[in-house]
Amino acid sequence: MSSIPNLAVTLVLAGHDPSGGAGIQADIETIRALGGYAATVITATTTQNTHNVQGIHPVNANDLITQARMILDDLPISAIKIGLLGSIENIEAIHTLLQDYPHLPVIFDPILIAGGGKSLTTQEMVAAVSDLLLPHTLLLTPNTQELKKLSPNADSVAAQAHHLISQGCQHVAVTGTHAETADVVNKLFGSHGEMQQKSWPRLPGEYHGSGCTFAAACAALIAQGADICNAVEMAQNFTWKSLEQAHKLSDGQYLPNRFFWSDRS
């Protein structure tokens, strides 16, 4: 038996993706690859593959919150990472949970649209996210499509991010993977405006789980004590490398290689 001193534990509330590219498996792999430990509570099972999502099957909200509380009572949780929500009831349950643990940093990946284009939420769920979860969020990590869905009346990325911050979210890291730009441009916003901008060469192809990887990496690094700017920058570097060396296992999207650093070839 071995014990790792000060092993940072992140509680992950997210859905299960059977392909392993996104969801809980992406979170576990990312957090462990970056030296942390992931404790997981599944919010929903999904019917999906590397092409698209066909269905979402939320877990019972009472079961979700009971399991999460058991983990929080048992393990030294340093951060909470939220992914796919599944239902209004799950959003309300997570809201209740976050109210009881205000000292824990929350990293929230608002998974509203699948990589294949299918919507994963309703307008009622978007409203609930804004009202119940954003005020508890340290870092929100939307792509440009999700940002627009959360801030439909704002006319620029900066304005959209500012709108979310005005609703209580402390920081917004916008990923530019879906923007029509030569390079991928990611921006970090805080209460005083843009804090950071990083550009990355746009890789060919499409990737399944890049957003999950980035958000989980941010969570793992924040759990270990990194500040927001360093966590976001290091998470981008980790995610880009995992995509650069991604696996092509089907004719669908590439699957991130989150253990690229251990490859011997």
VOGU-3710 file (C-alpha; in Angstrom, 3 decimals, decimal comma):
1> mssipnlavt> 0,000/0,000/0,000  1,134/3,529/-0,702  -0,011/6,964/0,312  0,649/10,118/-1,712  0,867/13,163/0,583  -1,532/15,973/-0,259  -3,086/14,199/-3,238  -5,607/16,745/-4,532  -9,081/15,247/-4,961  -11,610/16,680/-7,417
11> lvlaghdpsg> -15,261/15,723/-7,179  -16,618/15,330/-10,707  -20,337/15,526/-11,468  -20,730/14,557/-15,122  -22,239/12,156/-17,636  -20,908/8,853/-18,910  -19,756/8,612/-22,528  -19,431/4,972/-23,670  -16,760/5,892/-26,236  -14,441/7,166/-23,505
21> gagiqadiet> -13,697/10,337/-25,411  -15,742/12,698/-23,258  -17,602/12,676/-19,953  -16,535/10,959/-16,760  -13,763/8,920/-18,386  -12,221/12,036/-19,905  -12,337/13,701/-16,490  -10,759/10,757/-14,676  -7,964/10,376/-17,214  -7,198/14,103/-17,292
31> iralggyaat> -7,186/14,630/-13,546  -5,035/11,553/-12,927  -2,639/12,465/-15,754  -2,089/15,830/-14,084  -1,329/14,299/-10,709  -4,718/14,550/-9,027  -7,420/12,082/-8,021  -10,986/12,050/-9,356  -14,006/11,030/-7,292  -16,979/10,764/-9,622
41> vitatttqnt> -20,757/10,963/-9,490  -22,555/10,223/-12,751  -25,311/12,693/-13,623  -26,552/10,811/-16,698  -25,813/7,883/-18,932  -25,783/8,579/-22,650  -26,388/6,797/-25,913  -23,549/8,038/-28,093  -20,409/7,223/-30,044  -17,644/9,210/-31,731
51> hnvqgihpvn> -20,124/10,645/-34,258  -22,917/12,112/-32,135  -25,235/11,760/-29,142  -28,551/9,970/-29,641  -29,941/10,141/-26,114  -29,380/11,312/-22,541  -30,743/9,407/-19,548  -30,477/11,447/-16,321  -29,924/9,694/-13,011  -32,332/10,239/-10,148
61> andlitqarm> -31,559/13,608/-8,560  -31,920/12,266/-5,016  -29,424/9,514/-5,776  -27,039/12,075/-7,271  -27,038/14,369/-4,272  -26,885/11,506/-1,753  -23,839/10,024/-3,479  -22,132/13,403/-3,764  -22,656/14,122/-0,069  -21,228/10,726/0,883
71> ilddlpisai> -18,054/11,532/-1,068  -17,807/15,053/0,341  -18,173/13,666/3,869  -15,490/11,044/3,232  -12,730/12,447/1,001  -10,684/15,680/1,200  -12,268/17,363/-1,823  -10,306/20,361/-3,129  -12,467/21,309/-6,125  -15,742/20,419/-7,854
81> kigllgsien> -15,954/19,951/-11,627  -19,385/19,953/-13,266  -20,126/18,657/-16,756  -23,291/17,304/-18,379  -26,306/17,996/-16,164  -29,076/15,904/-17,691  -32,168/17,475/-16,148  -33,660/20,435/-14,296  -33,896/18,225/-11,206  -30,154/17,558/-11,342
91> ieaihtllqd> -29,424/21,272/-11,670  -31,563/21,968/-8,591  -29,863/19,165/-6,656  -26,382/20,422/-7,528  -27,424/23,960/-6,572  -28,447/22,703/-3,123  -25,127/20,892/-2,816  -23,024/23,911/-3,777  -24,807/26,091/-1,232  -23,478/23,820/1,506
101> yphlpvifdp> -19,859/23,914/0,289  -19,204/27,557/-0,621  -15,469/27,233/0,120  -14,877/24,750/-2,709  -13,904/26,147/-6,129  -16,350/25,105/-8,854  -15,211/24,573/-12,431  -18,227/24,264/-14,707  -18,130/23,019/-18,301  -21,584/23,957/-19,685
111> iliagggksl> -22,102/21,044/-22,064  -25,033/22,341/-24,073  -24,221/21,044/-27,567  -22,654/17,713/-28,573  -19,608/17,648/-30,795  -21,793/16,267/-33,575  -24,160/19,238/-33,261  -27,057/17,803/-31,234  -28,509/20,089/-28,566  -28,153/18,603/-25,085
121> ttqemvaavs> -30,325/21,022/-23,171  -33,543/23,058/-23,157  -34,201/26,756/-22,681  -35,551/25,971/-19,213  -32,293/24,238/-18,306  -30,242/27,151/-19,630  -32,282/29,516/-17,441  -31,779/27,242/-14,420  -28,037/27,118/-15,049  -27,897/30,910/-15,110
131> dlllphtlll> -29,993/31,332/-11,967  -28,765/28,428/-9,839  -25,230/27,431/-10,864  -23,420/30,475/-12,250  -23,443/32,333/-8,907  -21,449/29,437/-7,426  -18,989/29,081/-10,315  -15,349/30,105/-10,045  -14,549/29,214/-13,657  -16,923/28,608/-16,563
141> tpntqelkkl> -15,433/26,995/-19,700  -17,829/27,387/-22,672  -16,923/27,182/-26,335  -18,204/30,005/-28,527  -21,430/28,129/-29,377  -22,218/27,486/-25,714  -21,312/31,067/-24,831  -23,825/32,348/-27,364  -26,519/30,023/-26,034  -25,940/31,302/-22,490
151> spnadsvaaq> -25,815/34,965/-23,603  -28,041/35,196/-26,707  -28,557/38,957/-26,542  -24,904/39,997/-26,372  -23,146/40,789/-29,659  -19,497/39,900/-28,973  -17,468/37,338/-27,056  -16,428/39,981/-24,531  -20,005/41,149/-24,029  -21,260/37,582/-23,694
161> ahhlisqgcq> -18,601/36,781/-21,091  -19,348/40,001/-19,210  -23,040/39,073/-19,115  -22,242/35,732/-17,462  -19,919/37,405/-14,970  -22,696/39,877/-14,122  -24,827/36,830/-13,226  -22,325/35,782/-10,573  -19,741/33,666/-12,391  -16,237/34,827/-11,386
171> hvavtgthae> -14,262/33,873/-14,504  -15,110/32,727/-18,047  -12,579/30,863/-20,202  -13,910/30,870/-23,771  -12,455/28,264/-26,110  -12,312/29,113/-29,801  -12,389/25,633/-31,298  -15,735/26,314/-33,007  -14,886/29,817/-34,195  -13,990/30,411/-37,847
181> tadvvnklfg> -10,416/31,523/-37,249  -7,106/30,273/-38,657  -5,770/29,524/-35,181  -7,751/28,536/-32,105  -7,949/31,631/-29,919  -8,896/31,105/-26,268  -9,730/34,012/-23,972  -10,059/34,326/-20,195  -12,326/36,997/-18,737  -12,778/38,255/-15,192
191> shgemqqksw> -14,725/41,033/-13,541  -12,366/43,670/-14,978  -12,399/42,385/-18,542  -10,060/40,205/-20,572  -7,282/38,667/-18,469  -5,551/36,365/-20,932  -5,518/35,436/-24,624  -3,700/32,430/-26,089  -3,529/31,209/-29,684  -2,938/27,595/-30,704
201> prlpgeyhgs> -2,403/26,074/-34,152  -5,685/24,632/-35,382  -5,326/20,884/-35,760  -6,989/19,054/-38,659  -10,081/16,955/-37,993  -12,676/16,980/-35,222  -12,133/15,869/-31,638  -14,456/14,195/-29,150  -13,952/15,398/-25,577  -11,651/18,395/-25,997
211> gctfaaacaa> -13,903/20,596/-23,839  -14,151/17,983/-21,091  -10,381/17,586/-21,136  -9,773/21,322/-20,830  -12,270/21,845/-18,003  -11,049/18,796/-16,084  -7,456/19,966/-16,484  -8,405/23,379/-15,074  -10,126/21,654/-12,153  -7,167/19,374/-11,436
221> liaqgadicn> -4,720/22,273/-11,438  -6,923/24,572/-9,345  -7,404/21,714/-6,860  -3,611/21,578/-6,565  -3,395/25,283/-5,801  -2,765/26,920/-9,193  -4,207/30,381/-9,696  -6,767/30,955/-12,427  -4,405/32,352/-15,074  -1,781/29,632/-14,642
231> avemaqnftw> -4,391/26,872/-14,438  -6,098/28,003/-17,650  -2,818/28,346/-19,535  -1,448/24,974/-18,382  -4,785/23,290/-19,105  -4,712/24,623/-22,667  -1,217/23,258/-23,177  -2,214/19,834/-21,841  -5,365/19,734/-23,963  -3,626/20,797/-27,175
241> ksleqahkls> -0,973/18,109/-26,766  -3,609/15,465/-26,051  -5,348/16,460/-29,296  -2,134/16,661/-31,290  -1,462/13,022/-30,414  -5,106/11,893/-30,450  -6,255/8,392/-31,389  -8,194/7,726/-34,586  -10,086/4,541/-33,743  -13,071/4,931/-36,091
251> dgqylpnrff> -14,302/7,115/-38,946  -15,805/9,450/-36,338  -14,088/12,105/-34,263  -10,560/11,753/-32,931  -10,231/10,701/-29,272  -7,829/12,737/-27,098  -4,693/10,959/-25,919  -4,524/12,216/-22,366  -1,533/10,016/-21,571  0,582/11,321/-24,448
261> wsdrs> 3,394/12,038/-22,007  3,779/8,342/-21,167  3,995/7,088/-24,769  7,300/5,422/-25,542  6,960/5,331/-29,327
//
